[in-house]
Amino acid sequence: MCGRFAQFNPVDILKARFDIETIAGTVAPCYNIAPGREVAVLAQHQGLRLGTLSWGFTAHDTVKDRKPGLLINARAETLMERRTFKEAFLRRRCLIVADGFYEWKKEGKARIPYYFHLPDYQPFAFAGLWDTFHEKDGSTRKACVIITRSAEGPIRDVHHRMPAIVSMDRLKPWLSADSGAPAFHEKILSDHCVTDLQYHRVSSQVNAALFDSPLCIEAAE
């Protein structure tokens, strides 16, 4: 599960980190990104392009999710089984840029938030899918989801699932349209994702979706 994350590094840092060639639109930093918000996304479009998409597919089937009507995560193990994700997995893969993400651990009746990040605090990219949705009001919305997988490494102390963080040397192959999908891309999700993370407890203020501050990622006392 990945229901909140942070992306606050400026565009010039992202451009150098990911070797971005073009930038489309404005990427606004946020320390507490919740479903439905615009997020920074990398895709292949005459080179690597950074743009924004709304986080959350419009649900085509009945699921229990944090925000009614939105699917924010796609399980790596069932991408080819769910019609909501299958076509996107085959043809519309993307990378969702982040600096860290949050997960909650149940302790009694309480849910304690933790912040996860790379050991060197560098930005990274979640494996993602994108699609276009025609809403009931006649509008068109381009949206993305974050792919999740079984937890490995330190996050298992907190949760049994984790977002699929694509290794830096597999970013362009993940986006490639001619790599023998789906087996090639399924292997990236299973064998070439980052699991060496560090984490610390953070303030429960992050529970409020509208709270956006560097305090979100600071270690709680």
C-alpha positions as CSV (number, residue, x, y, z in Angstrom):
1,M,0.0,0.0,0.0
2,C,1.2,3.5,-0.7
3,G,-1.3,6.2,0.3
4,R,0.8,9.2,0.9
5,F,4.2,10.4,-0.3
6,A,6.5,13.4,-0.6
7,Q,8.1,15.1,-3.6
8,F,9.8,18.4,-2.7
9,N,13.1,18.6,-4.6
10,P,13.2,21.4,-7.2
11,V,12.9,20.7,-10.9
12,D,16.6,21.4,-11.5
13,I,17.6,18.6,-9.1
14,L,15.1,16.2,-10.7
15,K,16.4,17.1,-14.2
16,A,19.9,16.2,-13.3
17,R,19.0,13.1,-11.2
18,F,16.9,11.5,-13.9
19,D,18.5,13.0,-17.1
20,I,15.2,14.7,-18.1
21,E,15.1,16.2,-21.5
22,T,11.8,18.1,-21.5
23,I,9.5,19.6,-18.9
24,A,5.8,20.0,-19.4
25,G,3.8,22.1,-17.0
26,T,4.5,23.1,-13.4
27,V,5.7,20.6,-10.8
28,A,4.7,21.9,-7.4
29,P,6.6,20.5,-4.4
30,C,4.6,18.9,-1.6
31,Y,5.5,17.1,1.6
32,N,2.2,15.3,2.0
33,I,0.8,14.2,-1.4
34,A,-2.6,12.6,-1.0
35,P,-4.7,10.8,-3.7
36,G,-6.4,13.0,-6.2
37,R,-3.5,15.5,-6.3
38,E,-1.3,16.3,-9.3
39,V,2.0,14.4,-9.1
40,A,5.3,14.6,-11.0
41,V,5.5,11.8,-13.6
42,L,8.2,10.7,-16.0
43,A,7.3,9.3,-19.4
44,Q,8.9,8.6,-22.8
45,H,8.0,11.3,-25.3
46,Q,10.8,12.2,-27.7
47,G,13.1,11.5,-24.8
48,L,12.4,11.5,-21.1
49,R,9.7,14.1,-20.2
50,L,8.6,15.3,-16.8
51,G,5.0,16.3,-16.5
52,T,2.1,16.0,-14.1
53,L,-0.9,13.6,-13.8
54,S,-3.7,13.2,-11.3
55,W,-3.0,10.4,-8.7
56,G,-5.8,7.8,-8.9
57,F,-7.6,5.9,-11.7
58,T,-11.3,6.2,-11.9
59,A,-12.6,2.9,-10.6
60,H,-14.3,0.6,-13.1
61,D,-15.1,-2.1,-10.6
62,T,-16.0,-2.1,-6.9
63,V,-13.1,-1.9,-4.6
64,K,-12.5,-0.7,-1.0
65,D,-10.1,2.2,-1.2
66,R,-9.0,5.2,0.8
67,K,-10.9,7.6,-1.5
68,P,-14.2,6.5,-3.0
69,G,-14.0,6.3,-6.8
70,L,-10.2,6.3,-7.0
71,L,-7.8,3.4,-7.4
72,I,-4.4,4.7,-6.2
73,N,-2.4,1.5,-6.2
74,A,-2.0,-1.5,-8.5
75,R,-0.7,-4.8,-7.2
76,A,2.3,-6.0,-9.2
77,E,1.2,-9.6,-8.9
78,T,-2.2,-9.1,-10.6
79,L,-1.5,-6.5,-13.3
80,M,-2.4,-8.8,-16.1
81,E,-5.5,-10.0,-14.4
82,R,-7.3,-6.7,-13.7
83,R,-8.8,-5.1,-16.8
84,T,-8.4,-1.7,-15.1
85,F,-4.6,-2.1,-15.3
86,K,-3.8,-4.7,-18.0
87,E,-3.8,-2.4,-21.0
88,A,-2.0,0.3,-19.2
89,F,0.7,-2.1,-18.0
90,L,1.2,-3.3,-21.6
91,R,1.2,0.2,-23.2
92,R,1.2,3.1,-20.7
93,R,3.9,2.6,-18.1
94,C,5.3,5.7,-16.3
95,L,7.5,6.6,-13.4
96,I,6.2,8.7,-10.4
97,V,8.8,10.9,-8.8
98,A,9.2,10.9,-5.0
99,D,11.6,11.9,-2.3
100,G,10.0,9.6,0.3
101,F,6.7,7.9,1.3
102,Y,4.7,7.3,4.4
103,E,3.4,4.1,5.9
104,W,1.4,3.5,9.1
105,K,2.0,0.8,11.7
106,K,-0.8,-0.4,13.9
107,E,0.0,-0.3,17.6
108,G,-3.0,-1.3,19.5
109,K,-5.8,1.1,18.4
110,A,-3.3,3.7,17.2
111,R,-1.8,4.0,13.7
112,I,1.7,5.4,13.9
113,P,3.1,7.1,10.8
114,Y,6.7,6.5,9.5
115,Y,8.6,8.2,6.7
116,F,10.7,6.0,4.3
117,H,13.5,7.4,2.1
118,L,16.7,6.3,0.4
119,P,19.8,6.2,2.6
120,D,21.4,9.1,0.6
121,Y,18.1,11.1,0.6
122,Q,18.1,11.2,-3.2
123,P,14.8,11.4,-5.2
124,F,13.6,8.1,-6.7
125,A,10.8,6.8,-8.9
126,F,7.9,4.5,-8.3
127,A,6.8,2.2,-11.1
128,G,3.5,3.5,-12.3
129,L,0.8,3.3,-14.9
130,W,-1.2,6.0,-16.6
131,D,-4.5,6.3,-18.5
132,T,-7.1,8.7,-19.7
133,F,-10.5,8.8,-18.2
134,H,-13.8,10.4,-19.4
135,E,-15.7,11.6,-16.4
136,K,-19.5,11.8,-16.0
137,D,-19.4,15.6,-16.2
138,G,-17.9,15.3,-19.7
139,S,-14.3,16.2,-18.7
140,T,-11.2,14.3,-19.5
141,R,-8.7,13.4,-16.8
142,K,-5.2,11.9,-17.3
143,A,-4.3,9.9,-14.2
144,C,-1.7,7.5,-12.7
145,V,-1.4,4.8,-10.1
146,I,1.6,3.5,-8.1
147,I,2.4,-0.2,-8.5
148,T,3.0,-2.0,-5.2
149,R,4.6,-5.3,-4.3
150,S,5.4,-7.5,-1.4
151,A,7.6,-5.7,1.2
152,E,11.3,-6.5,1.5
153,G,13.9,-5.0,3.7
154,P,13.2,-2.6,6.6
155,I,9.6,-1.8,5.6
156,R,8.5,-5.3,6.7
157,D,8.8,-4.0,10.3
158,V,5.9,-1.6,9.5
159,H,3.9,-3.0,6.6
160,H,3.6,-6.1,4.4
161,R,3.3,-4.1,1.1
162,M,5.5,-1.4,-0.4
163,P,5.6,0.7,-3.5
164,A,7.8,-0.6,-6.3
165,I,10.8,1.7,-6.5
166,V,12.5,1.1,-9.8
167,S,16.3,0.9,-9.7
168,M,18.0,3.8,-11.5
169,D,19.5,1.5,-14.1
170,R,16.1,0.2,-15.0
171,L,14.2,3.5,-15.4
172,K,14.4,3.7,-19.2
173,P,13.9,0.0,-19.7
174,W,10.7,0.2,-17.6
175,L,9.4,2.9,-20.0
176,S,10.6,1.1,-23.1
177,A,7.9,0.1,-25.5
178,D,9.9,-2.7,-27.2
179,S,11.3,-4.8,-24.4
180,G,9.1,-7.9,-24.7
181,A,6.4,-7.0,-22.2
182,P,4.9,-8.3,-20.1
183,A,7.6,-10.7,-18.9
184,F,10.4,-8.2,-19.2
185,H,8.6,-5.6,-17.1
186,E,7.3,-8.1,-14.6
187,K,10.9,-9.1,-14.0
188,I,11.8,-5.4,-13.3
189,L,9.1,-5.4,-10.6
190,S,10.2,-8.6,-9.0
191,D,14.0,-8.4,-9.3
192,H,15.1,-4.8,-10.0
193,C,13.3,-2.7,-7.3
194,V,15.0,-0.8,-4.4
195,T,14.3,-2.3,-1.0
196,D,17.3,-0.8,1.0
197,L,15.4,2.0,2.7
198,Q,15.7,3.9,5.9
199,Y,12.8,5.2,8.0
200,H,11.8,7.1,11.1
201,R,8.6,7.9,13.0
202,V,7.0,11.2,12.1
203,S,4.4,13.4,13.6
204,S,0.7,12.4,13.4
205,Q,0.2,15.8,11.7
206,V,0.9,14.0,8.5
207,N,-2.4,12.2,8.9
208,A,-4.2,15.3,7.8
209,A,-4.2,15.4,4.0
210,L,-4.1,19.2,3.8
211,F,-1.1,19.5,6.1
212,D,1.9,20.3,3.9
213,S,5.1,21.3,5.7
214,P,8.7,20.2,6.1
215,L,7.5,19.1,9.6
216,C,5.9,16.1,7.8
217,I,9.2,14.4,7.3
218,E,11.0,15.4,10.5
219,A,11.6,12.7,13.1
220,A,9.0,12.7,15.9
221,E,10.4,13.2,19.4
